[in-house]
Amino acid sequence: MKVSEGVTENLKASDQMAWVGVMNSIYNRAEEIVLEEIVYR
């Protein structure tokens, strides 16, 4: 997900708040996928 959205170490170094926002979004989507595929079935 990081690669497909273009999240790089350069973004982390230049704009930490944007990086945190994108990483939180990726984390939340991954968690939803895991819960749907494993837990709720």
PDB file of all heavy atoms in Angstrom:
ATOM      1  N   MET A   1       0.830  -1.197   0.000  1.00  0.00           N
ATOM      2  CA  MET A   1       0.000   0.000   0.000  1.00  0.00           C
ATOM      3  C   MET A   1       0.870   1.255   0.000  1.00  0.00           C
ATOM      4  O   MET A   1       0.526   2.237  -0.642  1.00  0.00           O
ATOM      5  CB  MET A   1      -0.943  -0.004   1.191  1.00  0.00           C
ATOM      6  CG  MET A   1      -2.062  -0.983   1.118  1.00  0.00           C
ATOM      7  SD  MET A   1      -3.172  -0.788   2.536  1.00  0.00           S
ATOM      8  CE  MET A   1      -4.346  -2.046   2.151  1.00  0.00           C
ATOM      9  N   LYS A   2       1.968   1.198   0.736  1.00  0.00           N
ATOM     10  CA  LYS A   2       2.862   2.361   0.764  1.00  0.00           C
ATOM     11  C   LYS A   2       3.411   2.660  -0.617  1.00  0.00           C
ATOM     12  O   LYS A   2       3.447   3.813  -1.035  1.00  0.00           O
ATOM     13  CB  LYS A   2       4.022   2.113   1.730  1.00  0.00           C
ATOM     14  CG  LYS A   2       3.683   2.241   3.178  1.00  0.00           C
ATOM     15  CD  LYS A   2       4.826   1.856   4.081  1.00  0.00           C
ATOM     16  CE  LYS A   2       6.073   2.622   3.792  1.00  0.00           C
ATOM     17  NZ  LYS A   2       7.168   2.345   4.731  1.00  0.00           N
ATOM     18  N   VAL A   3       3.821   1.631  -1.323  1.00  0.00           N
ATOM     19  CA  VAL A   3       4.410   1.817  -2.648  1.00  0.00           C
ATOM     20  C   VAL A   3       3.371   2.364  -3.618  1.00  0.00           C
ATOM     21  O   VAL A   3       3.647   3.283  -4.388  1.00  0.00           O
ATOM     22  CB  VAL A   3       4.999   0.489  -3.165  1.00  0.00           C
ATOM     23  CG1 VAL A   3       5.450   0.614  -4.602  1.00  0.00           C
ATOM     24  CG2 VAL A   3       6.144   0.037  -2.280  1.00  0.00           C
ATOM     25  N   SER A   4       2.154   1.818  -3.565  1.00  0.00           N
ATOM     26  CA  SER A   4       1.123   2.250  -4.516  1.00  0.00           C
ATOM     27  C   SER A   4       0.695   3.695  -4.280  1.00  0.00           C
ATOM     28  O   SER A   4       0.238   4.359  -5.206  1.00  0.00           O
ATOM     29  CB  SER A   4      -0.092   1.330  -4.446  1.00  0.00           C
ATOM     30  OG  SER A   4      -0.746   1.462  -3.204  1.00  0.00           O
ATOM     31  N   GLU A   5       0.836   4.190  -3.067  1.00  0.00           N
ATOM     32  CA  GLU A   5       0.467   5.569  -2.766  1.00  0.00           C
ATOM     33  C   GLU A   5       1.644   6.526  -2.823  1.00  0.00           C
ATOM     34  O   GLU A   5       1.492   7.726  -2.607  1.00  0.00           O
ATOM     35  CB  GLU A   5      -0.211   5.645  -1.402  1.00  0.00           C
ATOM     36  CG  GLU A   5      -1.545   4.935  -1.396  1.00  0.00           C
ATOM     37  CD  GLU A   5      -2.369   5.250  -0.183  1.00  0.00           C
ATOM     38  OE1 GLU A   5      -2.109   6.261   0.480  1.00  0.00           O
ATOM     39  OE2 GLU A   5      -3.287   4.472   0.081  1.00  0.00           O
ATOM     40  N   GLY A   6       2.821   5.997  -3.069  1.00  0.00           N
ATOM     41  CA  GLY A   6       3.996   6.846  -3.220  1.00  0.00           C
ATOM     42  C   GLY A   6       4.537   7.391  -1.910  1.00  0.00           C
ATOM     43  O   GLY A   6       5.148   8.457  -1.885  1.00  0.00           O
ATOM     44  N   VAL A   7       4.347   6.669  -0.827  1.00  0.00           N
ATOM     45  CA  VAL A   7       4.873   7.101   0.469  1.00  0.00           C
ATOM     46  C   VAL A   7       6.349   6.735   0.516  1.00  0.00           C
ATOM     47  O   VAL A   7       6.719   5.576   0.371  1.00  0.00           O
ATOM     48  CB  VAL A   7       4.110   6.420   1.619  1.00  0.00           C
ATOM     49  CG1 VAL A   7       4.690   6.826   2.958  1.00  0.00           C
ATOM     50  CG2 VAL A   7       2.634   6.777   1.550  1.00  0.00           C
ATOM     51  N   THR A   8       7.193   7.735   0.702  1.00  0.00           N
ATOM     52  CA  THR A   8       8.634   7.517   0.715  1.00  0.00           C
ATOM     53  C   THR A   8       9.247   8.116   1.978  1.00  0.00           C
ATOM     54  O   THR A   8       8.584   8.832   2.734  1.00  0.00           O
ATOM     55  CB  THR A   8       9.289   8.190  -0.501  1.00  0.00           C
ATOM     56  OG1 THR A   8       9.064   9.602  -0.404  1.00  0.00           O
ATOM     57  CG2 THR A   8       8.710   7.679  -1.806  1.00  0.00           C
ATOM     58  N   GLU A   9      10.507   7.812   2.172  1.00  0.00           N
ATOM     59  CA  GLU A   9      11.244   8.409   3.283  1.00  0.00           C
ATOM     60  C   GLU A   9      11.409   9.910   3.069  1.00  0.00           C
ATOM     61  O   GLU A   9      11.541  10.661   4.026  1.00  0.00           O
ATOM     62  CB  GLU A   9      12.595   7.728   3.448  1.00  0.00           C
ATOM     63  CG  GLU A   9      12.498   6.298   3.979  1.00  0.00           C
ATOM     64  CD  GLU A   9      11.897   6.228   5.380  1.00  0.00           C
ATOM     65  OE1 GLU A   9      12.282   7.038   6.243  1.00  0.00           O
ATOM     66  OE2 GLU A   9      11.042   5.361   5.593  1.00  0.00           O
ATOM     67  N   ASN A  10      11.402  10.344   1.807  1.00  0.00           N
ATOM     68  CA  ASN A  10      11.494  11.780   1.538  1.00  0.00           C
ATOM     69  C   ASN A  10      10.272  12.510   2.075  1.00  0.00           C
ATOM     70  O   ASN A  10      10.382  13.614   2.609  1.00  0.00           O
ATOM     71  CB  ASN A  10      11.636  12.040   0.036  1.00  0.00           C
ATOM     72  CG  ASN A  10      12.986  11.624  -0.486  1.00  0.00           C
ATOM     73  OD1 ASN A  10      13.940  11.539   0.263  1.00  0.00           O
ATOM     74  ND2 ASN A  10      13.059  11.337  -1.773  1.00  0.00           N
ATOM     75  N   LEU A  11       9.089  11.908   1.918  1.00  0.00           N
ATOM     76  CA  LEU A  11       7.882  12.515   2.471  1.00  0.00           C
ATOM     77  C   LEU A  11       7.973  12.577   3.988  1.00  0.00           C
ATOM     78  O   LEU A  11       7.624  13.584   4.597  1.00  0.00           O
ATOM     79  CB  LEU A  11       6.641  11.714   2.051  1.00  0.00           C
ATOM     80  CG  LEU A  11       5.321  12.202   2.636  1.00  0.00           C
ATOM     81  CD1 LEU A  11       4.997  13.616   2.160  1.00  0.00           C
ATOM     82  CD2 LEU A  11       4.186  11.257   2.284  1.00  0.00           C
ATOM     83  N   LYS A  12       8.461  11.509   4.586  1.00  0.00           N
ATOM     84  CA  LYS A  12       8.613  11.474   6.043  1.00  0.00           C
ATOM     85  C   LYS A  12       9.546  12.580   6.518  1.00  0.00           C
ATOM     86  O   LYS A  12       9.298  13.227   7.535  1.00  0.00           O
ATOM     87  CB  LYS A  12       9.146  10.107   6.470  1.00  0.00           C
ATOM     88  CG  LYS A  12       9.241   9.910   7.957  1.00  0.00           C
ATOM     89  CD  LYS A  12       9.738   8.503   8.257  1.00  0.00           C
ATOM     90  CE  LYS A  12       9.862   8.245   9.719  1.00  0.00           C
ATOM     91  NZ  LYS A  12      10.366   6.894  10.001  1.00  0.00           N
ATOM     92  N   ALA A  13      10.615  12.809   5.783  1.00  0.00           N
ATOM     93  CA  ALA A  13      11.590  13.826   6.172  1.00  0.00           C
ATOM     94  C   ALA A  13      11.075  15.235   5.928  1.00  0.00           C
ATOM     95  O   ALA A  13      11.371  16.146   6.709  1.00  0.00           O
ATOM     96  CB  ALA A  13      12.891  13.607   5.407  1.00  0.00           C
ATOM     97  N   SER A  14      10.301  15.430   4.867  1.00  0.00           N
ATOM     98  CA  SER A  14       9.889  16.785   4.512  1.00  0.00           C
ATOM     99  C   SER A  14       8.567  17.205   5.132  1.00  0.00           C
ATOM    100  O   SER A  14       8.378  18.380   5.443  1.00  0.00           O
ATOM    101  CB  SER A  14       9.816  16.928   2.997  1.00  0.00           C
ATOM    102  OG  SER A  14       8.797  16.097   2.480  1.00  0.00           O
ATOM    103  N   ASP A  15       7.630  16.280   5.308  1.00  0.00           N
ATOM    104  CA  ASP A  15       6.303  16.635   5.833  1.00  0.00           C
ATOM    105  C   ASP A  15       5.806  15.510   6.724  1.00  0.00           C
ATOM    106  O   ASP A  15       5.073  14.623   6.281  1.00  0.00           O
ATOM    107  CB  ASP A  15       5.331  16.883   4.673  1.00  0.00           C
ATOM    108  CG  ASP A  15       4.026  17.511   5.136  1.00  0.00           C
ATOM    109  OD1 ASP A  15       3.840  17.673   6.359  1.00  0.00           O
ATOM    110  OD2 ASP A  15       3.205  17.830   4.272  1.00  0.00           O
ATOM    111  N   GLN A  16       6.219  15.545   7.985  1.00  0.00           N
ATOM    112  CA  GLN A  16       5.923  14.452   8.899  1.00  0.00           C
ATOM    113  C   GLN A  16       4.432  14.283   9.163  1.00  0.00           C
ATOM    114  O   GLN A  16       3.950  13.160   9.287  1.00  0.00           O
ATOM    115  CB  GLN A  16       6.665  14.649  10.212  1.00  0.00           C
ATOM    116  CG  GLN A  16       8.155  14.474  10.067  1.00  0.00           C
ATOM    117  CD  GLN A  16       8.885  14.660  11.382  1.00  0.00           C
ATOM    118  OE1 GLN A  16       8.310  15.044  12.386  1.00  0.00           O
ATOM    119  NE2 GLN A  16      10.174  14.396  11.372  1.00  0.00           N
ATOM    120  N   MET A  17       3.688  15.369   9.237  1.00  0.00           N
ATOM    121  CA  MET A  17       2.253  15.256   9.510  1.00  0.00           C
ATOM    122  C   MET A  17       1.510  14.582   8.357  1.00  0.00           C
ATOM    123  O   MET A  17       0.621  13.762   8.581  1.00  0.00           O
ATOM    124  CB  MET A  17       1.645  16.624   9.813  1.00  0.00           C
ATOM    125  CG  MET A  17       2.101  17.202  11.137  1.00  0.00           C
ATOM    126  SD  MET A  17       1.773  16.124  12.554  1.00  0.00           S
ATOM    127  CE  MET A  17       0.006  16.183  12.609  1.00  0.00           C
ATOM    128  N   ALA A  18       1.882  14.895   7.132  1.00  0.00           N
ATOM    129  CA  ALA A  18       1.271  14.241   5.977  1.00  0.00           C
ATOM    130  C   ALA A  18       1.624  12.762   5.979  1.00  0.00           C
ATOM    131  O   ALA A  18       0.770  11.912   5.698  1.00  0.00           O
ATOM    132  CB  ALA A  18       1.730  14.896   4.685  1.00  0.00           C
ATOM    133  N   TRP A  19       2.861  12.442   6.313  1.00  0.00           N
ATOM    134  CA  TRP A  19       3.296  11.055   6.359  1.00  0.00           C
ATOM    135  C   TRP A  19       2.507  10.276   7.413  1.00  0.00           C
ATOM    136  O   TRP A  19       2.047   9.169   7.155  1.00  0.00           O
ATOM    137  CB  TRP A  19       4.797  10.989   6.650  1.00  0.00           C
ATOM    138  CG  TRP A  19       5.351   9.598   6.676  1.00  0.00           C
ATOM    139  CD1 TRP A  19       5.760   8.865   5.620  1.00  0.00           C
ATOM    140  CD2 TRP A  19       5.554   8.784   7.839  1.00  0.00           C
ATOM    141  NE1 TRP A  19       6.197   7.641   6.038  1.00  0.00           N
ATOM    142  CE2 TRP A  19       6.084   7.564   7.399  1.00  0.00           C
ATOM    143  CE3 TRP A  19       5.341   8.972   9.204  1.00  0.00           C
ATOM    144  CZ2 TRP A  19       6.404   6.534   8.275  1.00  0.00           C
ATOM    145  CZ3 TRP A  19       5.660   7.947  10.068  1.00  0.00           C
ATOM    146  CH2 TRP A  19       6.183   6.746   9.601  1.00  0.00           C
ATOM    147  N   VAL A  20       2.335  10.855   8.582  1.00  0.00           N
ATOM    148  CA  VAL A  20       1.573  10.199   9.645  1.00  0.00           C
ATOM    149  C   VAL A  20       0.128   9.980   9.209  1.00  0.00           C
ATOM    150  O   VAL A  20      -0.443   8.914   9.443  1.00  0.00           O
ATOM    151  CB  VAL A  20       1.639  11.017  10.959  1.00  0.00           C
ATOM    152  CG1 VAL A  20       0.638  10.500  11.972  1.00  0.00           C
ATOM    153  CG2 VAL A  20       3.037  10.988  11.535  1.00  0.00           C
ATOM    154  N   GLY A  21      -0.448  10.964   8.549  1.00  0.00           N
ATOM    155  CA  GLY A  21      -1.819  10.831   8.082  1.00  0.00           C
ATOM    156  C   GLY A  21      -1.983   9.705   7.075  1.00  0.00           C
ATOM    157  O   GLY A  21      -2.917   8.911   7.163  1.00  0.00           O
ATOM    158  N   VAL A  22      -1.060   9.622   6.138  1.00  0.00           N
ATOM    159  CA  VAL A  22      -1.126   8.558   5.131  1.00  0.00           C
ATOM    160  C   VAL A  22      -0.900   7.196   5.770  1.00  0.00           C
ATOM    161  O   VAL A  22      -1.594   6.229   5.453  1.00  0.00           O
ATOM    162  CB  VAL A  22      -0.097   8.817   4.008  1.00  0.00           C
ATOM    163  CG1 VAL A  22      -0.021   7.642   3.057  1.00  0.00           C
ATOM    164  CG2 VAL A  22      -0.426  10.081   3.258  1.00  0.00           C
ATOM    165  N   MET A  23       0.063   7.115   6.678  1.00  0.00           N
ATOM    166  CA  MET A  23       0.339   5.839   7.330  1.00  0.00           C
ATOM    167  C   MET A  23      -0.831   5.381   8.193  1.00  0.00           C
ATOM    168  O   MET A  23      -1.160   4.196   8.236  1.00  0.00           O
ATOM    169  CB  MET A  23       1.623   5.925   8.164  1.00  0.00           C
ATOM    170  CG  MET A  23       2.870   6.092   7.332  1.00  0.00           C
ATOM    171  SD  MET A  23       3.145   4.781   6.145  1.00  0.00           S
ATOM    172  CE  MET A  23       3.468   3.402   7.220  1.00  0.00           C
ATOM    173  N   ASN A  24      -1.502   6.312   8.879  1.00  0.00           N
ATOM    174  CA  ASN A  24      -2.680   5.949   9.658  1.00  0.00           C
ATOM    175  C   ASN A  24      -3.797   5.453   8.754  1.00  0.00           C
ATOM    176  O   ASN A  24      -4.501   4.500   9.094  1.00  0.00           O
ATOM    177  CB  ASN A  24      -3.158   7.136  10.487  1.00  0.00           C
ATOM    178  CG  ASN A  24      -2.316   7.362  11.713  1.00  0.00           C
ATOM    179  OD1 ASN A  24      -1.648   6.454  12.193  1.00  0.00           O
ATOM    180  ND2 ASN A  24      -2.345   8.579  12.226  1.00  0.00           N
ATOM    181  N   SER A  25      -3.965   6.083   7.612  1.00  0.00           N
ATOM    182  CA  SER A  25      -4.971   5.651   6.654  1.00  0.00           C
ATOM    183  C   SER A  25      -4.686   4.234   6.162  1.00  0.00           C
ATOM    184  O   SER A  25      -5.587   3.395   6.093  1.00  0.00           O
ATOM    185  CB  SER A  25      -5.023   6.624   5.479  1.00  0.00           C
ATOM    186  OG  SER A  25      -5.895   6.163   4.491  1.00  0.00           O
ATOM    187  N   ILE A  26      -3.435   3.964   5.818  1.00  0.00           N
ATOM    188  CA  ILE A  26      -3.040   2.628   5.363  1.00  0.00           C
ATOM    189  C   ILE A  26      -3.272   1.605   6.468  1.00  0.00           C
ATOM    190  O   ILE A  26      -3.799   0.520   6.229  1.00  0.00           O
ATOM    191  CB  ILE A  26      -1.572   2.632   4.904  1.00  0.00           C
ATOM    192  CG1 ILE A  26      -1.440   3.439   3.617  1.00  0.00           C
ATOM    193  CG2 ILE A  26      -1.055   1.214   4.716  1.00  0.00           C
ATOM    194  CD1 ILE A  26      -0.008   3.691   3.197  1.00  0.00           C
ATOM    195  N   TYR A  27      -2.894   1.939   7.686  1.00  0.00           N
ATOM    196  CA  TYR A  27      -3.070   1.032   8.818  1.00  0.00           C
ATOM    197  C   TYR A  27      -4.547   0.701   9.025  1.00  0.00           C
ATOM    198  O   TYR A  27      -4.914  -0.463   9.210  1.00  0.00           O
ATOM    199  CB  TYR A  27      -2.482   1.652  10.087  1.00  0.00           C
ATOM    200  CG  TYR A  27      -2.695   0.810  11.313  1.00  0.00           C
ATOM    201  CD1 TYR A  27      -1.811  -0.213  11.630  1.00  0.00           C
ATOM    202  CD2 TYR A  27      -3.782   1.026  12.156  1.00  0.00           C
ATOM    203  CE1 TYR A  27      -2.003  -1.001  12.746  1.00  0.00           C
ATOM    204  CE2 TYR A  27      -3.986   0.235  13.272  1.00  0.00           C
ATOM    205  CZ  TYR A  27      -3.091  -0.776  13.569  1.00  0.00           C
ATOM    206  OH  TYR A  27      -3.303  -1.556  14.673  1.00  0.00           O
ATOM    207  N   ASN A  28      -5.402   1.725   8.979  1.00  0.00           N
ATOM    208  CA  ASN A  28      -6.825   1.507   9.195  1.00  0.00           C
ATOM    209  C   ASN A  28      -7.439   0.642   8.100  1.00  0.00           C
ATOM    210  O   ASN A  28      -8.262  -0.229   8.381  1.00  0.00           O
ATOM    211  CB  ASN A  28      -7.560   2.839   9.297  1.00  0.00           C
ATOM    212  CG  ASN A  28      -7.227   3.567  10.577  1.00  0.00           C
ATOM    213  OD1 ASN A  28      -6.883   2.960  11.576  1.00  0.00           O
ATOM    214  ND2 ASN A  28      -7.306   4.884  10.542  1.00  0.00           N
ATOM    215  N   ARG A  29      -7.054   0.879   6.845  1.00  0.00           N
ATOM    216  CA  ARG A  29      -7.581   0.057   5.748  1.00  0.00           C
ATOM    217  C   ARG A  29      -7.114  -1.385   5.876  1.00  0.00           C
ATOM    218  O   ARG A  29      -7.889  -2.317   5.653  1.00  0.00           O
ATOM    219  CB  ARG A  29      -7.170   0.633   4.402  1.00  0.00           C
ATOM    220  CG  ARG A  29      -7.991   1.849   4.048  1.00  0.00           C
ATOM    221  CD  ARG A  29      -7.672   2.342   2.672  1.00  0.00           C
ATOM    222  NE  ARG A  29      -6.391   3.052   2.753  1.00  0.00           N
ATOM    223  CZ  ARG A  29      -5.499   3.110   1.801  1.00  0.00           C
ATOM    224  NH1 ARG A  29      -5.704   2.518   0.664  1.00  0.00           N
ATOM    225  NH2 ARG A  29      -4.381   3.768   1.964  1.00  0.00           N
ATOM    226  N   ALA A  30      -5.843  -1.590   6.240  1.00  0.00           N
ATOM    227  CA  ALA A  30      -5.325  -2.951   6.416  1.00  0.00           C
ATOM    228  C   ALA A  30      -6.047  -3.658   7.553  1.00  0.00           C
ATOM    229  O   ALA A  30      -6.390  -4.840   7.440  1.00  0.00           O
ATOM    230  CB  ALA A  30      -3.827  -2.901   6.675  1.00  0.00           C
ATOM    231  N   GLU A  31      -6.313  -2.935   8.624  1.00  0.00           N
ATOM    232  CA  GLU A  31      -7.027  -3.525   9.751  1.00  0.00           C
ATOM    233  C   GLU A  31      -8.442  -3.928   9.347  1.00  0.00           C
ATOM    234  O   GLU A  31      -8.921  -5.007   9.721  1.00  0.00           O
ATOM    235  CB  GLU A  31      -7.072  -2.534  10.915  1.00  0.00           C
ATOM    236  CG  GLU A  31      -7.719  -3.102  12.164  1.00  0.00           C
ATOM    237  CD  GLU A  31      -7.719  -2.121  13.317  1.00  0.00           C
ATOM    238  OE1 GLU A  31      -7.909  -0.911  13.081  1.00  0.00           O
ATOM    239  OE2 GLU A  31      -7.542  -2.581  14.451  1.00  0.00           O
ATOM    240  N   GLU A  32      -9.124  -3.097   8.571  1.00  0.00           N
ATOM    241  CA  GLU A  32     -10.467  -3.429   8.101  1.00  0.00           C
ATOM    242  C   GLU A  32     -10.451  -4.681   7.234  1.00  0.00           C
ATOM    243  O   GLU A  32     -11.344  -5.530   7.347  1.00  0.00           O
ATOM    244  CB  GLU A  32     -11.059  -2.271   7.304  1.00  0.00           C
ATOM    245  CG  GLU A  32     -11.471  -1.098   8.156  1.00  0.00           C
ATOM    246  CD  GLU A  32     -12.044   0.038   7.321  1.00  0.00           C
ATOM    247  OE1 GLU A  32     -12.530  -0.219   6.201  1.00  0.00           O
ATOM    248  OE2 GLU A  32     -11.994   1.177   7.785  1.00  0.00           O
ATOM    249  N   ILE A  33      -9.446  -4.810   6.374  1.00  0.00           N
ATOM    250  CA  ILE A  33      -9.336  -5.987   5.519  1.00  0.00           C
ATOM    251  C   ILE A  33      -9.142  -7.245   6.354  1.00  0.00           C
ATOM    252  O   ILE A  33      -9.808  -8.261   6.136  1.00  0.00           O
ATOM    253  CB  ILE A  33      -8.189  -5.813   4.507  1.00  0.00           C
ATOM    254  CG1 ILE A  33      -8.541  -4.724   3.502  1.00  0.00           C
ATOM    255  CG2 ILE A  33      -7.881  -7.129   3.798  1.00  0.00           C
ATOM    256  CD1 ILE A  33      -7.376  -4.269   2.639  1.00  0.00           C
ATOM    257  N   VAL A  34      -8.249  -7.167   7.336  1.00  0.00           N
ATOM    258  CA  VAL A  34      -7.988  -8.335   8.192  1.00  0.00           C
ATOM    259  C   VAL A  34      -9.244  -8.712   8.970  1.00  0.00           C
ATOM    260  O   VAL A  34      -9.615  -9.890   9.042  1.00  0.00           O
ATOM    261  CB  VAL A  34      -6.819  -8.059   9.149  1.00  0.00           C
ATOM    262  CG1 VAL A  34      -6.711  -9.136  10.222  1.00  0.00           C
ATOM    263  CG2 VAL A  34      -5.521  -7.957   8.357  1.00  0.00           C
ATOM    264  N   LEU A  35      -9.908  -7.739   9.534  1.00  0.00           N
ATOM    265  CA  LEU A  35     -11.108  -8.039  10.307  1.00  0.00           C
ATOM    266  C   LEU A  35     -12.191  -8.659   9.425  1.00  0.00           C
ATOM    267  O   LEU A  35     -12.840  -9.637   9.821  1.00  0.00           O
ATOM    268  CB  LEU A  35     -11.650  -6.761  10.977  1.00  0.00           C
ATOM    269  CG  LEU A  35     -10.810  -6.233  12.121  1.00  0.00           C
ATOM    270  CD1 LEU A  35     -11.382  -4.900  12.609  1.00  0.00           C
ATOM    271  CD2 LEU A  35     -10.711  -7.218  13.269  1.00  0.00           C
ATOM    272  N   GLU A  36     -12.377  -8.141   8.235  1.00  0.00           N
ATOM    273  CA  GLU A  36     -13.384  -8.670   7.330  1.00  0.00           C
ATOM    274  C   GLU A  36     -13.050 -10.075   6.857  1.00  0.00           C
ATOM    275  O   GLU A  36     -13.908 -10.948   6.832  1.00  0.00           O
ATOM    276  CB  GLU A  36     -13.541  -7.748   6.114  1.00  0.00           C
ATOM    277  CG  GLU A  36     -14.556  -8.215   5.112  1.00  0.00           C
ATOM    278  CD  GLU A  36     -15.981  -8.210   5.626  1.00  0.00           C
ATOM    279  OE1 GLU A  36     -16.309  -7.367   6.465  1.00  0.00           O
ATOM    280  OE2 GLU A  36     -16.771  -9.071   5.178  1.00  0.00           O
ATOM    281  N   GLU A  37     -11.789 -10.307   6.490  1.00  0.00           N
ATOM    282  CA  GLU A  37     -11.398 -11.589   5.917  1.00  0.00           C
ATOM    283  C   GLU A  37     -11.248 -12.702   6.966  1.00  0.00           C
ATOM    284  O   GLU A  37     -11.541 -13.842   6.670  1.00  0.00           O
ATOM    285  CB  GLU A  37     -10.062 -11.450   5.167  1.00  0.00           C
ATOM    286  CG  GLU A  37     -10.144 -10.542   3.968  1.00  0.00           C
ATOM    287  CD  GLU A  37     -10.948 -11.139   2.830  1.00  0.00           C
ATOM    288  OE1 GLU A  37     -10.888 -12.371   2.652  1.00  0.00           O
ATOM    289  OE2 GLU A  37     -11.640 -10.369   2.156  1.00  0.00           O
ATOM    290  N   ILE A  38     -10.778 -12.365   8.149  1.00  0.00           N
ATOM    291  CA  ILE A  38     -10.448 -13.392   9.133  1.00  0.00           C
ATOM    292  C   ILE A  38     -11.459 -13.452  10.270  1.00  0.00           C
ATOM    293  O   ILE A  38     -11.960 -14.513  10.615  1.00  0.00           O
ATOM    294  CB  ILE A  38      -9.027 -13.177   9.684  1.00  0.00           C
ATOM    295  CG1 ILE A  38      -8.022 -13.328   8.544  1.00  0.00           C
ATOM    296  CG2 ILE A  38      -8.719 -14.142  10.816  1.00  0.00           C
ATOM    297  CD1 ILE A  38      -6.602 -12.997   8.917  1.00  0.00           C
ATOM    298  N   VAL A  39     -11.782 -12.332  10.848  1.00  0.00           N
ATOM    299  CA  VAL A  39     -12.566 -12.321  12.075  1.00  0.00           C
ATOM    300  C   VAL A  39     -14.057 -12.502  11.811  1.00  0.00           C
ATOM    301  O   VAL A  39     -14.716 -13.317  12.450  1.00  0.00           O
ATOM    302  CB  VAL A  39     -12.310 -11.025  12.873  1.00  0.00           C
ATOM    303  CG1 VAL A  39     -13.182 -10.967  14.106  1.00  0.00           C
ATOM    304  CG2 VAL A  39     -10.836 -10.912  13.245  1.00  0.00           C
ATOM    305  N   TYR A  40     -14.596 -11.763  10.863  1.00  0.00           N
ATOM    306  CA  TYR A  40     -16.037 -11.743  10.674  1.00  0.00           C
ATOM    307  C   TYR A  40     -16.553 -12.879   9.828  1.00  0.00           C
ATOM    308  O   TYR A  40     -17.747 -13.003   9.628  1.00  0.00           O
ATOM    309  CB  TYR A  40     -16.478 -10.401  10.078  1.00  0.00           C
ATOM    310  CG  TYR A  40     -16.187  -9.231  10.994  1.00  0.00           C
ATOM    311  CD1 TYR A  40     -15.659  -8.054  10.487  1.00  0.00           C
ATOM    312  CD2 TYR A  40     -16.424  -9.303  12.349  1.00  0.00           C
ATOM    313  CE1 TYR A  40     -15.403  -6.975  11.303  1.00  0.00           C
ATOM    314  CE2 TYR A  40     -16.137  -8.240  13.193  1.00  0.00           C
ATOM    315  CZ  TYR A  40     -15.636  -7.081  12.656  1.00  0.00           C
ATOM    316  OH  TYR A  40     -15.370  -6.021  13.468  1.00  0.00           O
ATOM    317  N   ARG A  41     -15.676 -13.734   9.289  1.00  0.00           N
ATOM    318  CA  ARG A  41     -16.146 -14.870   8.484  1.00  0.00           C
ATOM    319  C   ARG A  41     -16.184 -16.128   9.278  1.00  0.00           C
ATOM    320  O   ARG A  41     -15.601 -16.489  10.127  1.00  0.00           O
ATOM    321  CB  ARG A  41     -15.259 -15.064   7.258  1.00  0.00           C
ATOM    322  CG  ARG A  41     -15.515 -13.988   6.270  1.00  0.00           C
ATOM    323  CD  ARG A  41     -14.884 -14.327   4.971  1.00  0.00           C
ATOM    324  NE  ARG A  41     -15.181 -13.225   4.050  1.00  0.00           N
ATOM    325  CZ  ARG A  41     -14.747 -13.164   2.828  1.00  0.00           C
ATOM    326  NH1 ARG A  41     -14.014 -14.116   2.360  1.00  0.00           N
ATOM    327  NH2 ARG A  41     -15.040 -12.155   2.064  1.00  0.00           N
TER     328      ARG A  41
END
